[in-house]
Amino acid sequence: MTQQRFVGYSLAVLVYLTVLNFFNEYWHWVSIESFSVSLVAALLLLTLLKLSIKTEHKVAAFFKAKPGRAAKVYRGISTYIILVGSKFMILEAINVMFGEKVTFSGPFNGVVAFFAVVFTILISEFMVSKVYAALGDTKMLKVA
């Protein structure tokens, strides 16, 4: 399991890094000072996005265990607040950590650019995981 997790996170970092640098190169609303900065930013994004998703799952499980319609409503509201609100917290964390080295500009002080990057990362990560799973070998290779 540890090897699978390592491969999964390695692929995720590569996806995040590729998407960040793609936007940096082709979209004037995203600016990253250097490759090294984009690598650290990718690691920060990966860590914070995974934490926000883990938090959302825990809160959702809490409300899912409760009976009634109110619990479903609270689950939906809390999911929205966590998933959207966490993006603003991540944007601020990037701002605090990198300052002018990483900038998202454009409408709403860069929020549109940042959300575009995050959604592209999530879609790309999903697509890579599907390809990885589809290429899975049913036989395990033993190395002597």
C-alpha positions as CSV (number, residue, x, y, z in Angstrom):
1,M,0.0,0.0,0.0
2,T,2.9,2.4,0.8
3,Q,4.3,2.0,-2.8
4,Q,0.9,2.7,-4.3
5,R,0.5,5.8,-2.2
6,F,4.0,6.9,-3.2
7,V,3.2,6.4,-6.9
8,G,-0.2,8.2,-6.5
9,Y,1.3,11.2,-4.8
10,S,4.2,11.3,-7.2
11,L,1.8,11.3,-10.2
12,A,-0.3,14.0,-8.4
13,V,2.7,16.3,-7.9
14,L,3.6,15.9,-11.6
15,V,0.0,16.7,-12.6
16,Y,-0.1,19.8,-10.3
17,L,3.3,20.9,-11.5
18,T,2.4,20.4,-15.2
19,V,-0.9,22.3,-14.9
20,L,0.7,25.2,-12.9
21,N,3.5,25.6,-15.4
22,F,1.0,25.3,-18.4
23,F,-1.0,28.1,-17.0
24,N,2.1,30.1,-16.2
25,E,3.3,29.8,-19.8
26,Y,0.0,30.3,-21.6
27,W,-2.2,32.5,-19.5
28,H,-1.2,36.0,-18.4
29,W,-3.4,35.8,-15.3
30,V,-1.1,33.2,-13.8
31,S,2.5,34.1,-13.0
32,I,5.1,31.9,-11.3
33,E,8.6,33.2,-10.9
34,S,10.5,29.9,-11.5
35,F,10.2,26.2,-11.9
36,S,11.5,25.7,-8.3
37,V,8.7,28.0,-6.9
38,S,6.1,26.1,-9.0
39,L,7.3,22.8,-7.6
40,V,6.9,24.0,-4.0
41,A,3.6,25.6,-4.9
42,A,2.5,22.2,-6.4
43,L,3.4,20.5,-3.2
44,L,1.6,23.1,-1.1
45,L,-1.5,22.8,-3.3
46,L,-1.5,19.0,-3.2
47,T,-1.2,19.0,0.6
48,L,-3.9,21.6,1.2
49,L,-6.3,20.2,-1.4
50,K,-6.0,16.7,0.1
51,L,-6.5,18.1,3.6
52,S,-9.7,20.0,2.5
53,I,-11.1,16.9,0.8
54,K,-10.3,14.7,3.8
55,T,-12.0,17.3,6.1
56,E,-15.1,17.4,3.8
57,H,-15.3,13.6,3.9
58,K,-15.2,13.6,7.7
59,V,-17.8,16.2,8.1
60,A,-20.0,14.5,5.5
61,A,-19.7,11.2,7.3
62,F,-20.7,12.9,10.6
63,F,-23.9,14.3,9.0
64,K,-24.6,11.1,7.0
65,A,-24.8,9.1,10.3
66,K,-27.5,11.5,11.5
67,P,-31.2,10.7,10.6
68,G,-33.5,13.2,9.0
69,R,-33.7,15.9,6.3
70,A,-32.0,18.5,8.4
71,A,-28.8,16.4,8.5
72,K,-28.8,16.2,4.7
73,V,-29.2,19.9,4.4
74,Y,-26.4,20.5,6.9
75,R,-24.3,18.0,5.0
76,G,-24.8,19.9,1.7
77,I,-24.2,23.3,3.3
78,S,-21.1,22.1,5.1
79,T,-19.7,20.4,2.0
80,Y,-20.2,23.6,0.0
81,I,-18.6,25.8,2.6
82,I,-15.6,23.5,3.1
83,L,-14.9,22.8,-0.6
84,V,-15.3,26.4,-1.7
85,G,-14.1,28.1,1.4
86,S,-10.9,26.0,1.5
87,K,-10.0,27.3,-2.0
88,F,-9.9,30.9,-0.6
89,M,-7.8,29.7,2.3
90,I,-5.4,27.9,-0.1
91,L,-5.2,31.1,-2.2
92,E,-4.3,33.1,0.9
93,A,-1.7,30.4,2.0
94,I,-0.1,30.7,-1.4
95,N,-0.1,34.5,-1.1
96,V,1.5,34.4,2.4
97,M,4.1,31.8,1.4
98,F,5.1,33.1,-2.0
99,G,4.1,36.7,-2.1
100,E,4.8,38.1,-5.6
101,K,6.6,34.9,-6.7
102,V,3.2,33.4,-7.4
103,T,0.4,35.6,-8.6
104,F,-3.2,35.0,-9.8
105,S,-4.6,38.1,-11.4
106,G,-7.7,39.0,-13.4
107,P,-11.4,39.2,-12.3
108,F,-12.1,39.2,-8.6
109,N,-8.4,39.8,-7.7
110,G,-7.3,36.5,-9.3
111,V,-10.0,34.3,-7.8
112,V,-11.2,33.3,-11.3
113,A,-7.7,32.4,-12.4
114,F,-7.1,30.4,-9.2
115,F,-10.3,28.5,-9.5
116,A,-9.6,27.7,-13.1
117,V,-6.2,26.3,-12.1
118,V,-7.7,24.2,-9.3
119,F,-10.5,22.8,-11.4
120,T,-8.0,22.0,-14.2
121,I,-5.8,20.3,-11.7
122,L,-8.6,18.2,-10.3
123,I,-9.9,17.2,-13.7
124,S,-6.4,16.3,-14.9
125,E,-5.7,14.3,-11.7
126,F,-9.0,12.4,-12.2
127,M,-8.1,11.7,-15.9
128,V,-4.6,10.5,-15.0
129,S,-5.9,8.2,-12.3
130,K,-8.4,6.7,-14.7
131,V,-5.6,6.0,-17.3
132,Y,-3.4,4.6,-14.6
133,A,-6.2,2.3,-13.4
134,A,-7.0,1.2,-17.0
135,L,-3.4,0.3,-17.6
136,G,-3.2,-1.8,-14.4
137,D,-1.7,-5.2,-14.8
138,T,-3.7,-8.1,-13.4
139,K,-0.5,-10.1,-12.6
140,M,2.0,-8.8,-10.1
141,L,5.6,-9.0,-11.4
142,K,8.1,-10.4,-9.0
143,V,11.6,-9.0,-9.2
144,A,14.4,-11.4,-8.1
